[in-house]
Amino acid sequence: MNTERRRVGAVYAALLAMSVVALLFATGLVHDVLSARVAAAGAAVIAFVKAWMVAMDFMELRGTPLQRWAQGWFVVVAGICLALILR
């Protein structure tokens, strides 16, 4: 039980850190360094990684038969979104 609590705490801390980075992508701070397309693609990647982490750890899909289907879905949808953003 203790290792699971540590894992949940680590995932939660990572989600918070990625939220701060996504906030930087949403504000004008990153647009001085990156183009709008690259900033949008970076924000989309962060969003899909966060959604994947929530699905695997907080919706408890990790270790279930649905894990591979969910991971495949995230990869396909993320790839389509990135292709549309960067085209």
C-alpha positions in Angstrom: 0.0 0.0 0.0 2.8 2.4 0.8 4.4 2.0 -2.7 1.0 2.7 -4.3 0.6 5.9 -2.3 4.1 7.0 -3.4 3.2 6.3 -7.0 0.0 8.3 -6.7 1.8 11.1 -5.1 4.5 11.1 -7.8 1.9 11.1 -10.6 0.0 13.9 -8.9 3.3 16.0 -8.6 4.1 15.3 -12.2 0.6 16.4 -13.3 1.0 19.6 -11.3 4.4 20.3 -12.9 3.0 19.6 -16.4 0.1 22.0 -15.7 2.6 24.8 -14.9 4.5 24.0 -18.1 1.2 24.0 -20.1 0.4 27.4 -18.6 3.7 28.7 -20.0 2.7 27.4 -23.4 -0.7 29.1 -23.1 0.7 32.5 -22.2 2.9 34.6 -24.3 6.2 33.6 -22.6 6.9 30.7 -24.9 5.7 32.4 -28.1 8.8 34.6 -28.0 11.0 31.5 -28.4 8.8 29.1 -30.4 6.4 29.5 -33.3 2.7 29.3 -32.6 2.4 25.9 -34.2 5.2 24.4 -32.2 3.8 25.9 -29.0 0.4 24.4 -29.8 1.9 21.1 -30.5 3.8 21.2 -27.2 0.7 22.0 -25.3 -1.2 19.1 -27.1 1.6 16.7 -26.2 1.5 17.8 -22.6 -2.3 17.4 -22.6 -2.2 13.9 -24.0 0.5 12.8 -21.6 -1.6 14.2 -18.7 -4.7 12.4 -20.0 -2.7 9.2 -20.3 -1.4 9.4 -16.8 -4.9 10.1 -15.4 -6.4 7.2 -17.3 -3.7 4.8 -16.2 -3.3 5.8 -12.6 -6.5 7.4 -11.4 -9.0 5.5 -13.6 -7.0 2.4 -12.7 -6.5 1.1 -16.3 -2.9 0.1 -15.5 -2.6 -3.7 -15.4 -6.0 -4.4 -16.9 -6.9 -5.8 -20.3 -8.1 -2.3 -21.4 -4.6 -0.8 -20.9 -3.4 -1.7 -24.4 -6.6 -0.4 -26.0 -6.4 2.9 -24.1 -2.7 3.4 -24.9 -3.4 2.7 -28.5 -6.3 5.1 -28.6 -4.1 7.8 -27.0 -1.3 7.2 -29.5 -3.7 7.3 -32.5 -5.6 10.4 -31.4 -2.5 12.2 -30.4 -0.9 11.5 -33.7 -3.9 12.7 -35.6 -4.1 15.9 -33.5 -0.4 16.6 -34.0 -0.6 16.0 -37.7 -3.5 18.5 -37.9 -1.7 21.1 -35.8 1.7 20.9 -37.6 0.4 20.7 -41.2 
